[in-house]
Amino acid sequence: MGDDVFDLFGNPVRAGKGQRGRPSFEVTSRNRNKVKLLLAVGWSNDRIASAVDASIATLKRHFRAELKVRDAMRDRLEAERLMAVYELAEGGNVGAHRQFDKMLARNDLMEIEKTMGRSDNNKPDPVPEKLGKKQIDRDRATKADAELMAELDLEARTSVRH
């Protein structure tokens, strides 16, 4: 372990890097956690692959389980943060109590916004009934007839001489 080489960010450099042929990708718990974190903050697969020094195909091959639950990662991250702060607060940390109260208030606000978003005012418009080709043609003809009559009426009113 003493002869391990690390890059600028403290990540171990794989043996054979820079030589011919790409060395096989090694999944580490650090990379797995990094992928989960980056999914939680909304990064794209391209950016995540770049961050763990892998191709898109390699990312999909080795981190398939994490990528499948992309949407749940943000909730998992928030839950872990809440638990960590809660445990510190239970241990008597006054700053953690304050932070937990802030996090709880933010969570309550999000829940209220979610509930308000479901009110009757924000319901989607009902889906219109699908019309057949004949009905569409009839509607177009009726509309065209009404437009023509309105145009003729306007023309008749403007061409009257006194």
N, C-alpha and C positions, 0 to 999 in steps of 0.2 A: 503494500500500500504506500510505502514511502516514496516510490518512484512514479506515482501517478502524476499526470500532467493535467493542469486545469486551464480553461480559457479565461478571458477577461472577467466573465460573470460567475466564475466558480464552478462551472460545469466541467465534468471530466472529459478530456479529449480522448476519443476512441483510438485504440491501437490501430495503426495502419492508415490513419487519416492523412490525406494528401498523397498517398501512394496509389498505384494503379488498382482499379477495381474498388468498388465502394464496400467498406466493411459492413457487416450485417448490423441492423439497428438493434440496440439493446434497450428493452423497456425497463425503466427504473421506477421506483415509487415516487421519486422526485418529478420525473417526467409525467407520470400518471396524474399526480396532484396538480402539476402545472397545466395540463390539458383541462382538467376539471375547473380550475380557477379561470382560465381564459374563456371556457365555454360559459361560465357563470357571468362574466362581464361582457359577453356578447361578441367575442371575436369570431371572424370567419375561419373556415378550415384552412385557407391559404395562409393566413397570419399565424395560426396555431402551428401548422406544419413548419413554418419558418422558425418559430420560437423554439421548437424542440429539435431543430435541425434534421428534418425528415421530409420526404416527398409526400404529396397528398395521398398517394396510394399506400405508402407505409403508414401514414397517420390513420387512414381508414382501416387498414389491416390490423394494427396493434391496439387501437383505441376505439374499436367498434362499439363496445358496450357504453363508453362514455358519450360518444357521439349520438347514440340512439336516444339518450335522455337529456339532450341539450337544454330543453325548456325547463327541466326540473333542477338544473344545476344552480340557477340563481336562488331558488327557494332553499336548496340544501346549504348554500353558502350563508344565506341570512340566518338559517336555523343554527348553524355552527357558531356564527358570531354571537347570536343571542345567548346560546348556551355558555360560551366562554365568558361573556360579560356577567351573566347570571351567577356562574360559579364564583367569580371574583367578588361579586356583591354579597353573596352568601357568606364568603370568608371575611366579611367586614370591610372591604375596600369601599370607601366613601365615593371616590371618583367613579368606580364601577357602578355604584347605585345611581349616580347622576346619568351616566351613559346609558344604563339600562332603561331609565325613565324616558330619556330622549328616544331611544330605539322603539320602546313600547308606544310612545305617542305617535311616532312616524308610522308604525304599523297600523295603529288605530285609524289614522288619517287615510291610509291606503285602503283599508277595509270600508270606511265610510264612502270614499270616492267610488269604490267598486260597487257598493250598494246603490249609490245615487245614479251610477251609470246604467243600472238596470231598471230605472223608473219607466213609467209609461211614456214619458216624453221622448225617450231615447230608443223606443222599440223600432225595429226596422219596418219600413213601409211594407204592406202586404204585397206579395208577388202577384203581378197582374196575370189575369187568365190568358193562356196562350190562345191566339186566334189562328184560324185556318187561312189558307190563301184566298178563298172566296170571300171570307168576311173582311180580310184586309183590303181586298179590291173594292168591296162595297163601301167600306169606310173612306177609302181614298176618293172614290167617285162622289160620295156625299160631300166630303170636304171641298173637293174641287168645284162642285156645283154651287156650294154656299159661297166660296170665294169669287166665282164668276158673277153670281147674282149681286154680291156686295160691290164688285167693281163696276158692273153695269148701272147699279143704282147711283153710285157716286158720280159716274160719267153723266147720267141723265140729269142729276141735280146741278152739276157744274155747267152744263151746256144750255140751260134754260135762259132765254133772252127776255128781258123786260122791256 
